[in-house]
Amino acid sequence: MPGRTFPERGGRRDRILSEPVAGTTFTLAVDAMGGDQAPEIVVHGIDISAERHPQARYLLVGDEARLHPLLQGYRRAAAACTVRHAPDTIGADLKPTAALRLRHTSMRVAIDAVAAGEAAGVVSAGNSGALLTLAKIVIKTMAGIDRPAMAAIAPSVRGDVVMLDLGANVVCDTRNLVEFAVMGDVFARTVLGLTAPTIGLLNVGSEEGKGDDRIRAAADVLRDSHIGPQFHGFVEGHDIAAGTTDVVVTDGFTGNVALKTAEGTAKLVLQLLRQAFTASLSAKLGYLLARSELERLRELVDPRRYNGAVLVGLNGVAVKSHGGADGPGFAHALDVAMDMVVHRFNDRIREGLARIGPQLPGTQRQNGHARDGQAELGPKDGPAGDDDERIAAAR
């Protein structure tokens, strides 16, 4: 079954969803109980995904008393799923350290399946902080990666843009930003199908002298690296929507604020358009004339189309769906996970890091720990404010 592409815009290839590889079968572990409307939308999403990806299998983890009756209404999902019972769930307000103590939640059991090699990846619409923390502790960070990052796709006037980090690391140093750029390059090649994606570092100005020491040092490393020809330099906030680069790299605090601001702006624009086209009879007639293009605009900014943030830099695939996603939206998150697995995302990250490794500052650090007395630039807390030492102590 061929992969699906969205309409081309401005000459740049738009997002490509994964194409099945003949003879290849793999399993995704799915947290059935995570999300605002789980497990109904999860099973619906799997049913959609199973039609697109007949080679995929799903380990559906959750309350089997609720899941088996649901599957009876979704023939394709029922045929592709194996149900594994998990009696507990992780609430939206539960702290990551508390989630670590719960061994029988749907999220934990799904992540355990990836760590045990039963599944190639995990998809959850549940608690973001818990997913990030559990994935880092159970699946573990990839060798050579200091900190995993959260990456996702955002729209621009020239096509889709990869953004990272979006909240996994509130404070980042030079090494983190360089690693994010390498992972963002691989992400854009894997999900967007770009052969040489351009990369920009988000900054307060585009001039070379702007920003603090860490971001200027990261720019110097990237210019001298194997992805130097793709490195555009510094970009500003407006460059994200303009599509100045294919990949935008920043720390998790800035990235999360930028993402939430863009989401709010998109909702504002759609609301203002709705008000404008219902203000009078002539406005309503104008809407009828422009209806097809307005529907296209609505489709292009539909948040379901961009659902599925990837925790990059782990020893397995972990994808976070929006908690408020519906069935089609959750299916898109599954599509992203398919892309990561089918196109050997982690292997390609390792290859990129091997090429840039000698130029990374602090290359003696492994898996998030400073060695040989090298100091960190500051605390790098995750979404819930827990550092690795306290997380490990809570296990």
Sequence and secondary structure as in RCSB ss.txt:
>XXXX:A:sequence
MPGRTFPERGGRRDRILSEPVAGTTFTLAVDAMGGDQAPEIVVHGIDISAERHPQARYLLVGDEARLHPLLQGYR
RAAAACTVRHAPDTIGADLKPTAALRLRHTSMRVAIDAVAAGEAAGVVSAGNSGALLTLAKIVIKTMAGIDRPAM
AAIAPSVRGDVVMLDLGANVVCDTRNLVEFAVMGDVFARTVLGLTAPTIGLLNVGSEEGKGDDRIRAAADVLRDS
HIGPQFHGFVEGHDIAAGTTDVVVTDGFTGNVALKTAEGTAKLVLQLLRQAFTASLSAKLGYLLARSELERLREL
VDPRRYNGAVLVGLNGVAVKSHGGADGPGFAHALDVAMDMVVHRFNDRIREGLARIGPQLPGTQRQNGHARDGQA
ELGPKDGPAGDDDERIAAAR
>XXXX:A:secstr
    B   BTTB   B     TT  EEEEEETT STTTTHHHHHHHHHHHHH TTEEEEEEE HHHHHHHHTT H
HHHHHEEEEE  B   TT  HHHHHT SSBHHHHHHHHHHTTS SEEEE S HHHHHHHIIIII B TT SS EE
EEEEEETTEEEEEE SSS SS  HHHHHHHHHHHHHHIIIII  SS  EEEE S SSTT S HHHHHHHHHHHTS
TTGGGEEEEE HHHHHHT SSEEE  HHHHHHHHHHHHHHHHHHHHHHHHHTTSSHHHHHHHHHHHHHHHHHHHH
T GGGG  EEEETBSSEEEE  TT  HHHHHHHHHHHHHHHHTTHHHHHHHHHHHHGGGSTTTT BTTB  TT  
 SS    TTS  HHHHHHT 
